[in-house]
Amino acid sequence: MKRPSLWILLGGTALLTSGFASAETPADFLARYQTEARQSTPGFNASAERGEKFFTTTHGGEWSCSTCHTKNPAARGKHASTGKAIEPMAPTANPERLASTRSVEKWFGRNCKDVLARACTPGEKADIVAWLMTSPR
C-alpha cells in the first residue's frame, strides 16, 4: 500500500486552514461586517429594517438592489440590463448565498458600484445580511 505524498498532505492541510475547504455561514458574514463597522462607529448594531430599506431604495441612480433582485429576497430575480436570471438572495431560499467570502465580496463589490457608484460600507453590508437572514422562504 502506498503512502500519500508529503506534498499532498501539506497541500490538503493548507487548503483546510485557508478557509476554502469550509463553508461560511450568513452569521459569520454578519459578525464580520458588524465588527468592521464598529471600528468606525462604536456600538454599531446591524438592523434588518435598515437593510430592507437600503435594498429597496435607489441611492441617487436609477437602480436599487431590488431592481434586479426583487423586493422579495426569497424570489428569483432578473438582471435589469441582461435579463439573466438571478437566484434568490435569502439564504433560506438559496443555501449557496452567503456561503463563501470570495463570492460575497465579489458580488457586494460589483453590485454596490452599480447601485451606489461606490463600495458598500461594512455597516451597509451588515444591515443587508441581517435583512437577508430574516427573510422567509
Steps between C-alpha positions, in 0.01 A plus 500: 500500500637840401520784747370840394768737394614765744407764241143376484472505878649848523276627220191356667597655831554837334160475332325416826664784690443752220124500547427372148413153625242615754176673422421828667160591632288814473560552874876501433458783248268693728749477787793598276330805348359610833848482657646699210224761530569540872855610422365828362165505683534364855182329618380430145236227485375364171135567423282285276265798467781724371615216274158467338474877450850513351425205268177648364603866469679668213809689610520783250504275195233313309544163670452359846613152600139388457496618138666171407454291815130590563362630829454140614847353561353149496390545137704466184601824338609609154784734407354828376741533206581145395183319601712228660321307775623564853448239771336611826708707740353364823712217641180320608392480135850454354755336733782593261456869588729641765711185505843616376705814555615498141147502361352741755779756455487467121128569483494774764785666311331482163144575608582784739688675222200454267248631754705749702790584268726409795580210728253413774610575854534216750191636676296490180616144435411399858151650467438324167621166636283545813196559279576210268533272804148592615335429166273196493497249217 
